[in-house]
Amino acid sequence: MSSDRKSPDRLSALTGLRFLAAVWVVMLHNVNPAKVPRVAMNFIGRGYVAVDLFFVLSGYILTLNYINPAGTFRGGKTKFWMARLARIYPVYALALLLSIGMGLEAYRSAHLFTGRLQFYTSFILTAVLQQSWWNSTATLWNFPAWSVSVEAFFYVVFPIAALWVGRISARRLFAALGVCWLIAMTGPLLGFIENPAASYDAWRTDFVRYLLMVNPLLRLPEFLFGMMLGRIFQVSGDRFPRLSLWTTVSLVAAAGVLFTTGVPRIFVGNGLLAPVWAVLIYALSTGKPSFLHRILSLPPMVVLGEASYGIYILQAPLAWFVFHYYRGPGRLAVYLAVLIASSLLSFWWFETPVRNAIRTRFGKRPVAVAAARPASESTPVMGPLEPEAG
Protein backbone atom coordinates (compact mmCIF):
# COMPACT_ATOMS: atom_id res chain seq x y z
CA MET A 1 0.00 0.00 0.00
CA SER A 2 1.39 3.36 -0.98
CA SER A 3 2.15 5.83 1.74
CA ASP A 4 -0.01 8.29 -0.17
CA ARG A 5 -3.04 6.45 1.10
CA LYS A 6 -2.20 7.56 4.65
CA SER A 7 -1.86 11.22 3.78
CA PRO A 8 -4.95 13.32 4.54
CA ASP A 9 -3.39 16.09 2.40
CA ARG A 10 -3.77 13.92 -0.68
CA LEU A 11 -7.38 12.92 -0.03
CA SER A 12 -8.60 16.28 1.26
CA ALA A 13 -9.24 17.37 -2.34
CA LEU A 14 -12.05 14.81 -2.50
CA THR A 15 -13.76 16.62 0.36
CA GLY A 16 -13.60 19.89 -1.56
CA LEU A 17 -14.94 18.07 -4.61
CA ARG A 18 -18.03 17.08 -2.62
CA PHE A 19 -18.84 20.73 -2.01
CA LEU A 20 -18.78 21.52 -5.74
CA ALA A 21 -20.95 18.50 -6.48
CA ALA A 22 -23.51 19.46 -3.82
CA VAL A 23 -23.72 23.04 -5.12
CA TRP A 24 -24.19 21.70 -8.64
CA VAL A 25 -27.27 19.78 -7.50
CA VAL A 26 -28.59 22.84 -5.64
CA MET A 27 -28.22 24.98 -8.76
CA LEU A 28 -30.05 22.37 -10.82
CA HIS A 29 -33.04 22.60 -8.51
CA ASN A 30 -33.15 26.38 -8.10
CA VAL A 31 -31.81 28.23 -11.15
CA ASN A 32 -34.38 29.85 -13.42
CA PRO A 33 -33.60 28.65 -16.99
CA ALA A 34 -34.95 31.91 -18.42
CA LYS A 35 -32.21 33.89 -16.63
CA VAL A 36 -29.21 31.79 -17.67
CA PRO A 37 -27.56 31.42 -21.10
CA ARG A 38 -28.56 28.21 -22.81
CA VAL A 39 -25.11 26.62 -22.82
CA ALA A 40 -24.67 27.31 -19.10
CA MET A 41 -28.16 25.99 -18.42
CA ASN A 42 -27.29 22.79 -20.27
CA PHE A 43 -24.49 22.25 -17.76
CA ILE A 44 -26.60 23.24 -14.75
CA GLY A 45 -29.43 21.05 -16.02
CA ARG A 46 -27.07 18.05 -15.95
CA GLY A 47 -26.54 18.55 -12.22
CA TYR A 48 -28.16 15.22 -11.51
CA VAL A 49 -24.91 13.51 -12.57
CA ALA A 50 -23.40 14.79 -9.30
CA VAL A 51 -25.44 12.06 -7.60
CA ASP A 52 -23.54 9.50 -9.69
CA LEU A 53 -20.33 11.10 -8.48
CA PHE A 54 -21.52 10.80 -4.88
CA PHE A 55 -22.32 7.10 -5.34
CA VAL A 56 -18.93 6.32 -6.89
CA LEU A 57 -17.09 8.43 -4.31
CA SER A 58 -18.99 6.75 -1.48
CA GLY A 59 -17.88 3.27 -2.54
CA TYR A 60 -14.33 4.54 -3.05
CA ILE A 61 -13.90 6.17 0.37
CA LEU A 62 -15.68 3.40 2.28
CA THR A 63 -13.28 0.93 0.69
CA LEU A 64 -10.25 2.95 1.77
CA ASN A 65 -11.65 3.33 5.28
CA TYR A 66 -13.05 -0.12 5.94
CA ILE A 67 -11.18 -2.64 3.79
CA ASN A 68 -7.65 -3.46 4.89
CA PRO A 69 -4.87 -3.53 2.28
CA ALA A 70 -4.90 -7.31 2.77
CA GLY A 71 -8.52 -7.32 1.56
CA THR A 72 -10.37 -8.01 4.82
CA PHE A 73 -13.19 -5.96 6.34
CA ARG A 74 -12.00 -3.66 9.11
CA GLY A 75 -14.22 -3.68 12.22
CA GLY A 76 -17.56 -5.30 12.98
CA LYS A 77 -20.68 -4.95 10.86
CA THR A 78 -22.80 -3.52 13.67
CA LYS A 79 -20.26 -0.82 14.48
CA PHE A 80 -19.99 0.03 10.78
CA TRP A 81 -23.76 0.35 10.37
CA MET A 82 -24.12 2.47 13.49
CA ALA A 83 -21.27 4.72 12.39
CA ARG A 84 -22.96 5.28 9.03
CA LEU A 85 -26.36 5.85 10.64
CA ALA A 86 -24.76 8.33 13.02
CA ARG A 87 -23.29 10.16 10.04
CA ILE A 88 -26.36 10.49 7.86
CA TYR A 89 -29.44 10.38 10.08
CA PRO A 90 -29.32 13.37 12.48
CA VAL A 91 -29.43 16.09 9.82
CA TYR A 92 -31.56 13.84 7.60
CA ALA A 93 -34.23 13.78 10.34
CA LEU A 94 -33.85 17.54 10.83
CA ALA A 95 -34.38 18.13 7.11
CA LEU A 96 -37.47 15.91 7.12
CA LEU A 97 -38.99 17.89 9.98
CA LEU A 98 -38.22 21.16 8.20
CA SER A 99 -39.98 19.74 5.12
CA ILE A 100 -43.32 19.37 6.88
CA GLY A 101 -44.52 22.83 5.88
CA MET A 102 -43.61 22.18 2.25
CA GLY A 103 -45.18 18.72 2.42
CA LEU A 104 -48.43 19.93 3.96
CA GLU A 105 -48.77 22.51 1.23
CA ALA A 106 -48.58 19.74 -1.37
CA TYR A 107 -50.81 17.53 0.79
CA ARG A 108 -53.65 20.06 0.69
CA SER A 109 -53.68 19.87 -3.09
CA ALA A 110 -54.13 16.08 -2.95
CA HIS A 111 -57.91 16.02 -2.55
CA LEU A 112 -58.46 12.34 -3.12
CA PHE A 113 -58.15 9.95 -0.19
CA THR A 114 -55.67 7.82 -2.11
CA GLY A 115 -53.45 10.83 -2.73
CA ARG A 116 -53.44 11.78 0.94
CA LEU A 117 -52.83 8.18 2.01
CA GLN A 118 -49.83 8.21 -0.30
CA PHE A 119 -48.46 11.24 1.56
CA TYR A 120 -48.81 9.50 4.92
CA THR A 121 -47.13 6.38 3.57
CA SER A 122 -44.36 8.36 1.96
CA PHE A 123 -43.61 10.23 5.19
CA ILE A 124 -43.22 6.98 7.12
CA LEU A 125 -41.05 5.40 4.44
CA THR A 126 -38.91 8.53 4.19
CA ALA A 127 -38.44 8.59 7.96
CA VAL A 128 -37.02 5.07 7.86
CA LEU A 129 -34.92 5.61 4.68
CA GLN A 130 -37.00 3.28 2.51
CA GLN A 131 -38.77 5.67 0.13
CA SER A 132 -36.61 4.92 -2.92
CA TRP A 133 -37.97 1.37 -3.18
CA TRP A 134 -41.35 2.70 -4.36
CA ASN A 135 -41.52 5.13 -7.26
CA SER A 136 -44.66 6.86 -6.01
CA THR A 137 -43.11 7.70 -2.62
CA ALA A 138 -39.50 8.41 -3.58
CA THR A 139 -39.63 12.19 -3.80
CA LEU A 140 -42.81 13.34 -2.07
CA TRP A 141 -41.05 14.46 1.12
CA ASN A 142 -37.76 16.38 0.88
CA PHE A 143 -37.22 15.13 -2.64
CA PRO A 144 -33.37 15.06 -2.65
CA ALA A 145 -33.52 12.52 0.21
CA TRP A 146 -34.28 9.68 -2.24
CA SER A 147 -30.53 9.33 -2.86
CA VAL A 148 -29.85 9.01 0.87
CA SER A 149 -32.33 6.13 0.91
CA VAL A 150 -30.30 4.55 -1.91
CA GLU A 151 -27.09 5.21 0.03
CA ALA A 152 -28.56 3.52 3.11
CA PHE A 153 -29.02 0.36 1.04
CA PHE A 154 -25.39 0.60 -0.06
CA TYR A 155 -24.35 0.68 3.60
CA VAL A 156 -26.31 -2.50 4.27
CA VAL A 157 -24.62 -4.20 1.32
CA PHE A 158 -21.09 -2.89 1.91
CA PRO A 159 -19.79 -5.35 4.55
CA ILE A 160 -20.93 -8.25 2.36
CA ALA A 161 -19.58 -6.72 -0.85
CA ALA A 162 -16.29 -5.96 0.94
CA LEU A 163 -15.64 -9.67 1.40
CA TRP A 164 -16.01 -10.19 -2.35
CA VAL A 165 -14.09 -7.09 -3.46
CA GLY A 166 -11.22 -7.85 -1.08
CA ARG A 167 -10.71 -11.27 -2.70
CA ILE A 168 -10.43 -10.03 -6.29
CA SER A 169 -6.86 -10.30 -7.50
CA ALA A 170 -5.07 -7.13 -8.56
CA ARG A 171 -4.92 -8.17 -12.21
CA ARG A 172 -8.70 -8.72 -12.35
CA LEU A 173 -9.76 -5.51 -10.67
CA PHE A 174 -9.85 -3.49 -13.88
CA ALA A 175 -12.00 -6.15 -15.52
CA ALA A 176 -14.36 -6.08 -12.52
CA LEU A 177 -14.46 -2.29 -12.75
CA GLY A 178 -15.49 -2.52 -16.40
CA VAL A 179 -18.14 -5.15 -15.66
CA CYS A 180 -19.72 -2.91 -13.00
CA TRP A 181 -19.91 -0.05 -15.48
CA LEU A 182 -21.40 -2.23 -18.21
CA ILE A 183 -24.04 -3.55 -15.81
CA ALA A 184 -24.87 0.03 -14.83
CA MET A 185 -25.39 0.83 -18.51
CA THR A 186 -27.58 -2.22 -19.22
CA GLY A 187 -30.77 -0.75 -17.74
CA PRO A 188 -30.46 2.58 -19.58
CA LEU A 189 -29.69 0.74 -22.84
CA LEU A 190 -32.81 -1.42 -22.52
CA GLY A 191 -34.88 1.63 -21.65
CA PHE A 192 -33.52 3.51 -24.65
CA ILE A 193 -34.32 0.61 -26.98
CA GLU A 194 -37.84 0.43 -25.54
CA ASN A 195 -38.54 4.13 -26.09
CA PRO A 196 -35.74 6.32 -27.52
CA ALA A 197 -37.78 9.53 -27.51
CA ALA A 198 -38.69 9.23 -23.82
CA SER A 199 -35.07 8.64 -22.87
CA TYR A 200 -34.08 12.30 -23.17
CA ASP A 201 -36.07 13.91 -20.37
CA ALA A 202 -39.19 11.88 -19.63
CA TRP A 203 -38.02 10.54 -16.27
CA ARG A 204 -40.62 12.58 -14.38
CA THR A 205 -43.54 10.80 -16.03
CA ASP A 206 -42.11 7.54 -17.32
CA PHE A 207 -42.18 4.62 -14.88
CA VAL A 208 -39.16 2.77 -16.31
CA ARG A 209 -36.94 5.84 -16.38
CA TYR A 210 -37.95 6.93 -12.91
CA LEU A 211 -37.29 3.41 -11.65
CA LEU A 212 -33.81 3.51 -13.15
CA MET A 213 -33.11 6.74 -11.29
CA VAL A 214 -34.35 5.92 -7.80
CA ASN A 215 -34.23 2.15 -7.32
CA PRO A 216 -31.35 1.11 -5.01
CA LEU A 217 -30.67 -2.19 -6.77
CA LEU A 218 -30.37 -0.49 -10.14
CA ARG A 219 -27.95 2.12 -8.74
CA LEU A 220 -25.83 -0.46 -6.90
CA PRO A 221 -23.37 -1.02 -9.82
CA GLU A 222 -22.18 2.59 -9.49
CA PHE A 223 -21.39 2.06 -5.80
CA LEU A 224 -19.61 -1.24 -6.55
CA PHE A 225 -17.71 0.59 -9.30
CA GLY A 226 -16.45 2.98 -6.63
CA MET A 227 -15.46 0.08 -4.40
CA MET A 228 -13.43 -1.48 -7.22
CA LEU A 229 -11.75 1.86 -7.83
CA GLY A 230 -10.85 2.16 -4.16
CA ARG A 231 -9.39 -1.31 -4.16
CA ILE A 232 -7.30 -0.50 -7.25
CA PHE A 233 -5.94 2.54 -5.43
CA GLN A 234 -5.12 0.39 -2.40
CA VAL A 235 -3.06 -2.09 -4.37
CA SER A 236 -1.61 0.23 -7.04
CA GLY A 237 -1.25 3.68 -5.48
CA ASP A 238 0.07 6.29 -7.94
CA ARG A 239 1.87 3.91 -10.26
CA PHE A 240 -0.06 5.08 -13.31
CA PRO A 241 1.76 7.70 -15.42
CA ARG A 242 0.19 10.72 -17.08
CA LEU A 243 -2.78 10.87 -14.71
CA SER A 244 -2.96 14.65 -15.08
CA LEU A 245 -3.19 14.30 -18.85
CA TRP A 246 -5.84 11.60 -18.66
CA THR A 247 -7.84 13.68 -16.19
CA THR A 248 -7.79 16.65 -18.53
CA VAL A 249 -8.82 14.52 -21.51
CA SER A 250 -11.62 12.92 -19.48
CA LEU A 251 -12.99 16.23 -18.26
CA VAL A 252 -12.93 17.69 -21.77
CA ALA A 253 -14.85 14.64 -23.02
CA ALA A 254 -17.32 15.01 -20.16
CA ALA A 255 -17.80 18.69 -21.02
CA GLY A 256 -18.94 17.62 -24.47
CA VAL A 257 -21.75 15.73 -22.80
CA LEU A 258 -22.55 18.14 -19.98
CA PHE A 259 -22.74 21.35 -22.01
CA THR A 260 -25.00 19.83 -24.66
CA THR A 261 -28.30 17.95 -24.69
CA GLY A 262 -27.47 15.41 -27.38
CA VAL A 263 -26.82 12.44 -25.10
CA PRO A 264 -30.04 11.03 -23.59
CA ARG A 265 -30.57 11.64 -19.90
CA ILE A 266 -31.31 7.94 -19.37
CA PHE A 267 -27.57 7.29 -19.92
CA VAL A 268 -26.07 10.44 -18.44
CA GLY A 269 -28.07 10.13 -15.22
CA ASN A 270 -27.26 6.49 -14.59
CA GLY A 271 -23.50 6.18 -14.62
CA LEU A 272 -22.36 7.01 -18.14
CA LEU A 273 -19.71 9.37 -16.75
CA ALA A 274 -18.56 6.98 -14.01
CA PRO A 275 -15.24 6.37 -15.84
CA VAL A 276 -14.65 10.14 -15.87
CA TRP A 277 -15.34 10.37 -12.15
CA ALA A 278 -13.01 7.40 -11.64
CA VAL A 279 -10.10 9.14 -13.37
CA LEU A 280 -10.79 12.40 -11.53
CA ILE A 281 -11.09 10.76 -8.10
CA TYR A 282 -8.00 8.63 -8.63
CA ALA A 283 -5.92 11.54 -9.89
CA LEU A 284 -6.95 13.80 -7.00
CA SER A 285 -6.08 11.01 -4.57
CA THR A 286 -2.51 11.11 -5.87
CA GLY A 287 -2.27 14.90 -5.78
CA LYS A 288 -2.91 15.43 -9.50
CA PRO A 289 -3.63 17.58 -11.44
CA SER A 290 -1.64 19.72 -9.04
CA PHE A 291 -3.49 22.98 -9.72
CA LEU A 292 -6.95 21.45 -9.26
CA HIS A 293 -5.76 19.50 -6.24
CA ARG A 294 -4.44 22.67 -4.59
CA ILE A 295 -7.72 24.51 -5.16
CA LEU A 296 -9.89 21.70 -3.80
CA SER A 297 -7.56 21.22 -0.83
CA LEU A 298 -7.74 24.82 0.35
CA PRO A 299 -8.92 24.88 4.00
CA PRO A 300 -12.19 26.75 3.22
CA MET A 301 -13.01 24.22 0.47
CA VAL A 302 -12.36 21.31 2.84
CA VAL A 303 -14.61 22.83 5.51
CA LEU A 304 -17.37 23.44 2.97
CA GLY A 305 -16.91 19.88 1.71
CA GLU A 306 -17.39 18.52 5.20
CA ALA A 307 -20.67 20.45 5.41
CA SER A 308 -21.73 19.35 1.91
CA TYR A 309 -24.14 16.70 3.16
CA GLY A 310 -26.06 19.41 4.98
CA ILE A 311 -26.01 21.55 1.84
CA TYR A 312 -27.49 18.65 -0.10
CA ILE A 313 -30.12 17.43 2.35
CA LEU A 314 -31.27 20.85 3.62
CA GLN A 315 -31.57 22.43 0.18
CA ALA A 316 -35.26 21.74 -0.42
CA PRO A 317 -36.77 22.81 2.95
CA LEU A 318 -34.57 25.91 3.13
CA ALA A 319 -35.48 26.83 -0.46
CA TRP A 320 -39.12 26.60 0.51
CA PHE A 321 -38.64 28.90 3.49
CA VAL A 322 -36.48 31.48 1.68
CA PHE A 323 -38.50 31.67 -1.54
CA HIS A 324 -41.76 31.52 0.41
CA TYR A 325 -40.99 34.42 2.72
CA TYR A 326 -38.33 36.53 0.98
CA ARG A 327 -39.48 38.60 -1.99
CA GLY A 328 -36.54 40.97 -2.29
CA PRO A 329 -33.72 41.16 -4.86
CA GLY A 330 -31.07 38.51 -5.31
CA ARG A 331 -33.24 35.69 -4.01
CA LEU A 332 -30.95 32.95 -5.30
CA ALA A 333 -27.88 34.59 -3.73
CA VAL A 334 -29.71 35.03 -0.43
CA TYR A 335 -30.85 31.42 -0.55
CA LEU A 336 -27.34 30.11 -1.22
CA ALA A 337 -25.94 32.19 1.63
CA VAL A 338 -28.62 30.93 4.02
CA LEU A 339 -28.13 27.34 2.87
CA ILE A 340 -24.34 27.32 3.21
CA ALA A 341 -24.37 29.16 6.55
CA SER A 342 -27.08 26.86 7.93
CA SER A 343 -25.21 23.77 6.76
CA LEU A 344 -21.98 24.89 8.42
CA LEU A 345 -23.75 25.68 11.70
CA SER A 346 -25.58 22.38 11.50
CA PHE A 347 -22.35 20.49 10.91
CA TRP A 348 -20.53 22.17 13.80
CA TRP A 349 -23.28 22.41 16.40
CA PHE A 350 -25.78 19.66 15.56
CA GLU A 351 -24.55 16.91 13.24
CA THR A 352 -21.14 16.35 14.79
CA PRO A 353 -22.23 16.41 18.49
CA VAL A 354 -25.12 14.02 17.84
CA ARG A 355 -22.93 11.84 15.65
CA ASN A 356 -20.28 11.62 18.35
CA ALA A 357 -22.86 10.72 20.99
CA ILE A 358 -24.05 7.79 18.86
CA ARG A 359 -20.53 6.71 17.92
CA THR A 360 -19.36 6.76 21.53
CA ARG A 361 -22.37 4.73 22.59
CA PHE A 362 -21.35 1.97 20.17
CA GLY A 363 -17.64 2.01 20.88
CA LYS A 364 -16.48 4.18 17.97
CA ARG A 365 -14.09 7.04 18.55
CA PRO A 366 -15.57 10.55 18.18
CA VAL A 367 -14.67 12.73 15.22
CA ALA A 368 -13.29 16.24 15.45
CA VAL A 369 -15.40 19.26 14.55
CA ALA A 370 -13.91 20.76 11.39
CA ALA A 371 -12.56 24.27 11.23
CA ALA A 372 -10.71 26.19 8.57
CA ARG A 373 -7.14 25.02 9.05
CA PRO A 374 -4.16 24.06 6.88
CA ALA A 375 -4.57 20.79 5.01
CA SER A 376 -1.53 19.39 6.83
CA GLU A 377 -3.51 19.67 10.06
CA SER A 378 -6.63 18.01 8.71
CA THR A 379 -8.39 15.27 10.60
CA PRO A 380 -7.27 11.78 9.49
CA VAL A 381 -9.11 9.88 6.80
CA MET A 382 -11.62 8.32 9.19
CA GLY A 383 -12.90 11.78 10.06
CA PRO A 384 -13.90 14.32 7.42
CA LEU A 385 -13.28 12.01 4.50
CA GLU A 386 -15.99 9.58 5.45
CA PRO A 387 -18.32 9.96 2.48
CA GLU A 388 -21.41 12.08 2.42
CA ALA A 389 -24.64 10.79 0.85
CA GLY A 390 -25.51 12.46 -2.58
C-alpha positions, -999 to 999 in steps of 0.1 A, spaced: 0 0 0 14 34 -10 22 58 17 0 83 -2 -30 64 11 -22 76 46 -19 112 38 -49 133 45 -34 161 24 -38 139 -7 -74 129 0 -86 163 13 -92 174 -23 -121 148 -25 -138 166 4 -136 199 -16 -149 181 -46 -180 171 -26 -188 207 -20 -188 215 -57 -210 185 -65 -235 195 -38 -237 230 -51 -242 217 -86 -273 198 -75 -286 228 -56 -282 250 -88 -300 224 -108 -330 226 -85 -332 264 -81 -318 282 -111 -344 298 -134 -336 287 -170 -349 319 -184 -322 339 -166 -292 318 -177 -276 314 -211 -286 282 -228 -251 266 -228 -247 273 -191 -282 260 -184 -273 228 -203 -245 222 -178 -266 232 -147 -294 211 -160 -271 181 -160 -265 186 -122 -282 152 -115 -249 135 -126 -234 148 -93 -254 121 -76 -235 95 -97 -203 111 -85 -215 108 -49 -223 71 -53 -189 63 -69 -171 84 -43 -190 68 -15 -179 33 -25 -143 45 -30 -139 62 4 -157 34 23 -133 9 7 -102 29 18 -116 33 53 -131 -1 59 -112 -26 38 -76 -35 49 -49 -35 23 -49 -73 28 -85 -73 16 -104 -80 48 -132 -60 63 -120 -37 91 -142 -37 122 -176 -53 130 -207 -50 109 -228 -35 137 -203 -8 145 -200 0 108 -238 4 104 -241 25 135 -213 47 124 -230 53 90 -264 59 106 -248 83 130 -233 102 100 -264 105 79 -294 104 101 -293 134 125 -294 161 98 -316 138 76 -342 138 103 -338 175 108 -344 181 71 -375 159 71 -390 179 100 -382 212 82 -400 197 51 -433 194 69 -445 228 59 -436 222 22 -452 187 24 -484 199 40 -488 225 12 -486 197 -14 -508 175 8 -537 201 7 -537 199 -31 -541 161 -29 -579 160 -25 -585 123 -31 -582 100 -2 -557 78 -21 -535 108 -27 -534 118 9 -528 82 20 -498 82 -3 -485 112 16 -488 95 49 -471 64 36 -444 84 20 -436 102 52 -432 70 71 -411 54 44 -389 85 42 -384 86 80 -370 51 79 -349 56 47 -370 33 25 -388 57 1 -366 49 -29 -380 14 -32 -414 27 -44 -415 51 -73 -447 69 -60 -431 77 -26 -395 84 -36 -396 122 -38 -428 133 -21 -410 145 11 -378 164 9 -372 151 -26 -334 151 -26 -335 125 2 -343 97 -22 -305 93 -29 -299 90 9 -323 61 9 -303 45 -19 -271 52 0 -286 35 31 -290 4 10 -254 6 -1 -244 7 36 -263 -25 43 -246 -42 13 -211 -29 19 -198 -54 45 -209 -83 24 -196 -67 -8 -163 -60 9 -156 -97 14 -160 -102 -23 -141 -71 -35 -112 -79 -11 -107 -113 -27 -104 -100 -63 -69 -103 -75 -51 -71 -86 -49 -82 -122 -87 -87 -124 -98 -55 -107 -98 -35 -139 -120 -62 -155 -144 -61 -125 -145 -23 -128 -155 -25 -164 -181 -51 -157 -197 -29 -130 -199 0 -155 -214 -22 -182 -240 -35 -158 -249 0 -148 -254 8 -185 -276 -22 -192 -308 -8 -177 -305 26 -196 -297 7 -228 -328 -14 -225 -349 16 -216 -335 35 -246 -343 6 -270 -378 4 -255 -385 41 -261 -357 63 -275 -378 95 -275 -387 92 -238 -351 86 -229 -341 123 -232 -361 139 -204 -392 119 -196 -380 105 -163 -406 126 -144 -435 108 -160 -421 75 -173 -422 46 -149 -392 28 -163 -369 58 -164 -379 69 -129 -373 34 -116 -338 35 -132 -331 67 -113 -343 59 -78 -342 21 -73 -313 11 -50 -307 -22 -68 -304 -5 -101 -279 21 -87 -258 -5 -69 -234 -10 -98 -222 26 -95 -214 21 -58 -196 -12 -66 -177 6 -93 -164 30 -66 -155 1 -44 -134 -15 -72 -117 19 -78 -109 22 -42 -94 -13 -42 -73 -5 -72 -59 25 -54 -51 4 -24 -31 -21 -44 -16 2 -70 -13 37 -55 1 63 -79 19 39 -103 -1 51 -133 18 77 -154 2 107 -171 -28 109 -147 -30 147 -151 -32 143 -188 -58 116 -187 -78 137 -162 -78 167 -185 -88 145 -215 -116 129 -195 -130 162 -183 -129 177 -218 -149 146 -230 -173 150 -202 -178 187 -210 -189 176 -245 -218 157 -228 -225 181 -200 -227 214 -220 -250 198 -247 -283 180 -247 -275 154 -274 -268 124 -251 -300 110 -236 -306 116 -199 -313 79 -194 -276 73 -199 -261 104 -184 -281 101 -152 -273 65 -146 -235 62 -146 -224 70 -181 -197 94 -167 -186 70 -140 -152 64 -158 -146 101 -159 -153 104 -121 -130 74 -116 -101 91 -134 -108 124 -115 -111 108 -81 -80 86 -86 -59 115 -99 -69 138 -70 -61 110 -46 -25 111 -59 -23 149 -58 -29 154 -95 -36 176 -114 -16 197 -90 -35 230 -97 -69 215 -93 -58 195 -62 -44 227 -46 -77 245 -52 -99 217 -38 -76 212 -8 -77 248 4 -89 249 40 -122 268 32 -130 242 5 -124 213 28 -146 228 55 -174 234 30 -169 199 17 -174 185 52 -207 205 54 -217 193 19 -241 167 32 -261 194 50 -260 216 18 -275 187 -1 -301 174 23 -313 208 36 -316 224 2 -353 217 -4 -368 228 29 -346 259 31 -355 268 -5 -391 266 5 -386 289 35 -365 315 17 -385 317 -15 -418 315 4 -410 344 27 -383 365 10 -395 386 -20 -365 410 -23 -337 412 -49 -311 385 -53 -332 357 -40 -310 329 -53 -279 346 -37 -297 350 -4 -309 314 -5 -273 301 -12 -259 322 16 -286 309 40 -281 273 29 -243 273 32 -244 292 66 -271 269 79 -252 238 68 -220 249 84 -238 257 117 -256 224 115 -223 205 109 -205 222 138 -233 224 164 -258 197 156 -245 169 132 -211 164 148 -222 164 185 -251 140 178 -229 118 156 -203 116 184 -229 107 210 -241 78 189 -205 67 179 -194 68 215 -224 47 226 -213 20 202 -176 20 209 -165 42 180 -141 70 186 -156 105 182 -147 127 152 -133 162 154 -154 193 145 -139 208 114 -126 243 112 -107 262 86 -71 250 90 -42 241 69 -46 208 50 -15 194 68 -35 197 101 -66 180 87 -84 153 106 -73 118 95 -91 99 68 -116 83 92 -129 118 101 -139 143 74 -133 120 45 -160 96 54 -183 100 25 -214 121 24 -246 108 9 -255 125 -26 
